[in-house]
Amino acid sequence: MVVLDANLLVALVSGDPRGNKALQHFTDWLSQNVEIHAPILAQYETANAMTRLIVGSAFSIDRKSIGEMVYP
């Protein structure tokens, strides 16, 4: 069983150079049928970290993209 940390989730979606390594871990875990769990706070921690990246201009996203994510 693997318990995810918000840092790994942020690396996956933020363009962080470690994102490829994080994706490889996910791919390996899925191919090995490893149970993947995340604490209930992971969604809030990830959202908080992404907000900080956006506010600090380390990650950019346009409003249209946000709408497409929220309302697919």
Backbone as JSON, one array per atom type, in Angstrom:
{
  "sequence": "MVVLDANLLVALVSGDPRGNKALQHFTDWLSQNVEIHAPILAQYETANAMTRLIVGSAFSIDRKSIGEMVYP",
  "N": [[0.85, -1.18, 0.0], [0.48, 2.23, -0.79], [0.72, 5.47, 0.48], [-0.2, 8.56, -0.5], [1.47, 11.72, -0.75], [0.9, 15.21, -0.67], [2.87, 16.68, -1.98], [3.81, 15.01, -4.0], [1.57, 14.87, -5.64], [1.34, 17.55, -6.43], [3.74, 17.85, -7.84], [3.13, 16.24, -10.02], [1.19, 17.7, -11.46], [2.04, 20.3, -11.82], [4.12, 20.9, -13.53], [6.56, 20.63, -12.47], [9.98, 19.61, -12.42], [10.32, 17.14, -11.24], [8.06, 15.8, -11.81], [7.95, 13.86, -13.87], [9.28, 11.7, -12.71], [7.55, 11.19, -10.58], [5.28, 10.45, -12.03], [6.25, 8.1, -13.17], [6.49, 6.53, -10.87], [3.73, 6.29, -10.21], [2.84, 4.89, -12.48], [4.28, 2.49, -12.21], [3.26, 1.58, -9.73], [0.55, 1.21, -10.4], [0.74, -0.75, -12.41], [1.62, -2.83, -10.9], [-0.49, -3.37, -9.32], [-0.71, -2.06, -6.85], [-2.15, -0.85, -3.88], [-3.35, 2.41, -3.68], [-3.54, 5.16, -1.65], [-4.8, 8.23, -0.31], [-4.54, 10.76, 2.14], [-7.38, 12.4, 3.61], [-6.96, 15.13, 3.72], [-5.26, 15.64, 1.62], [-6.32, 16.64, -0.77], [-6.9, 19.28, -0.1], [-4.41, 20.23, 0.72], [-3.01, 19.98, -1.68], [-4.45, 21.74, -3.33], [-3.94, 24.13, -1.95], [-1.15, 24.34, -2.23], [-0.96, 24.57, -5.03], [-2.34, 26.95, -5.41], [-0.59, 28.73, -4.15], [1.6, 28.5, -5.87], [0.49, 29.58, -8.22], [-0.19, 32.22, -7.4], [2.34, 33.12, -6.79], [3.4, 33.28, -9.28], [4.76, 31.09, -10.27], [3.56, 29.14, -11.59], [1.4, 29.07, -14.25], [-1.95, 29.55, -15.28], [-4.75, 29.76, -17.33], [-8.0, 31.33, -17.17], [-9.9, 30.05, -18.77], [-8.94, 27.43, -18.91], [-9.19, 26.66, -16.25], [-11.98, 26.69, -16.01], [-12.6, 24.58, -17.75], [-11.51, 22.46, -16.35], [-13.05, 22.42, -14.03], [-15.67, 22.35, -14.98], [-16.14, 20.07, -16.99]],
  "CA": [[0.0, 0.0, 0.0], [1.18, 3.5, -0.86], [-0.06, 6.63, 0.92], [0.32, 9.71, -1.24], [1.74, 13.0, -0.13], [0.48, 16.29, -1.56], [4.01, 17.1, -2.8], [3.85, 14.16, -5.18], [0.46, 15.3, -6.5], [1.69, 18.86, -7.0], [4.78, 17.61, -8.85], [2.49, 15.66, -11.2], [0.35, 18.62, -12.24], [2.56, 21.68, -11.86], [5.24, 21.08, -14.44], [7.78, 20.44, -11.68], [10.86, 18.65, -13.07], [10.17, 15.83, -10.6], [6.78, 15.23, -12.24], [8.17, 12.64, -14.64], [9.61, 10.63, -11.75], [6.3, 10.9, -9.87], [4.44, 9.7, -12.97], [6.81, 6.76, -13.28], [6.07, 5.81, -9.66], [2.32, 5.94, -10.38], [2.75, 3.85, -13.5], [4.77, 1.25, -11.6], [2.29, 1.13, -8.73], [-0.66, 0.71, -11.07], [1.05, -2.0, -13.11], [1.84, -3.85, -9.88], [-1.73, -3.44, -8.54], [-0.48, -1.55, -5.5], [-3.22, 0.01, -3.37], [-2.91, 3.8, -3.54], [-4.43, 5.92, -0.78], [-4.42, 9.61, -0.01], [-5.25, 11.28, 3.3], [-8.49, 13.29, 3.25], [-6.45, 16.49, 3.57], [-4.4, 15.76, 0.44], [-6.94, 17.52, -1.77], [-6.77, 20.67, 0.36], [-2.98, 20.56, 0.68], [-2.64, 20.14, -3.09], [-5.06, 23.0, -3.79], [-3.22, 25.22, -1.31], [0.17, 24.44, -2.87], [-1.15, 25.07, -6.39], [-2.7, 28.36, -5.28], [0.65, 29.46, -3.85], [2.4, 28.55, -7.11], [-0.16, 30.51, -9.15], [-0.04, 33.57, -6.86], [3.76, 33.46, -6.9], [3.74, 33.26, -10.71], [5.61, 29.95, -10.6], [2.71, 28.28, -12.39], [0.35, 29.9, -14.84], [-3.11, 28.87, -15.82], [-5.73, 30.77, -17.73], [-9.35, 31.11, -16.64], [-10.59, 29.08, -19.61], [-8.48, 26.11, -18.5], [-9.81, 26.36, -14.96], [-13.37, 26.33, -16.28], [-12.65, 23.26, -18.37], [-11.23, 21.46, -15.32], [-14.16, 22.38, -13.08], [-16.9, 22.02, -15.7], [-15.73, 19.39, -18.23]],
  "C": [[0.9, 1.24, 0.0], [0.22, 4.59, -0.38], [0.59, 7.86, 0.3], [0.53, 10.93, -0.36], [1.37, 14.07, -1.15], [1.64, 16.75, -2.46], [4.1, 16.28, -4.09], [2.75, 14.58, -6.16], [0.76, 16.63, -7.17], [2.75, 18.68, -8.08], [4.17, 17.06, -10.14], [1.82, 16.71, -12.07], [0.95, 20.0, -12.47], [3.66, 21.92, -12.88], [6.58, 21.01, -13.72], [8.66, 19.4, -12.38], [10.77, 17.24, -12.48], [8.88, 15.12, -11.02], [6.94, 13.94, -13.02], [8.49, 11.46, -13.73], [8.36, 10.22, -10.98], [5.37, 10.07, -10.77], [4.94, 8.28, -13.14], [6.45, 5.92, -12.06], [4.61, 5.36, -9.79], [2.15, 4.79, -11.37], [3.19, 2.5, -12.94], [3.77, 0.7, -10.59], [1.05, 0.54, -9.37], [-0.4, -0.61, -11.77], [1.26, -3.15, -12.14], [0.61, -4.03, -8.97], [-1.55, -3.05, -7.08], [-1.67, -0.68, -5.11], [-2.66, 1.41, -3.15], [-3.97, 4.54, -2.73], [-3.9, 7.33, -0.6], [-5.19, 10.06, 1.22], [-6.33, 12.27, 2.84], [-8.0, 14.72, 3.03], [-5.6, 16.7, 2.33], [-5.01, 16.69, -0.6], [-6.79, 18.99, -1.39], [-5.31, 21.13, 0.32], [-2.52, 20.8, -0.75], [-3.2, 21.45, -3.64], [-4.32, 24.2, -3.21], [-1.85, 25.43, -1.98], [0.04, 25.0, -4.29], [-1.52, 26.55, -6.36], [-1.47, 29.2, -5.02], [1.54, 29.56, -5.09], [1.82, 29.55, -8.1], [0.04, 31.95, -8.69], [1.41, 34.03, -6.99], [4.29, 33.45, -8.31], [4.71, 32.14, -11.09], [4.86, 28.95, -11.48], [1.61, 29.15, -12.96], [-0.76, 29.03, -15.4], [-4.12, 29.94, -16.21], [-7.13, 30.37, -17.23], [-10.12, 30.08, -17.47], [-10.2, 27.65, -19.2], [-9.09, 25.7, -17.17], [-11.26, 25.95, -15.17], [-13.51, 24.96, -16.87], [-12.36, 22.17, -17.35], [-12.42, 21.3, -14.38], [-15.45, 21.91, -13.75], [-16.57, 21.33, -17.04], [-16.87, 19.22, -19.22]]
}
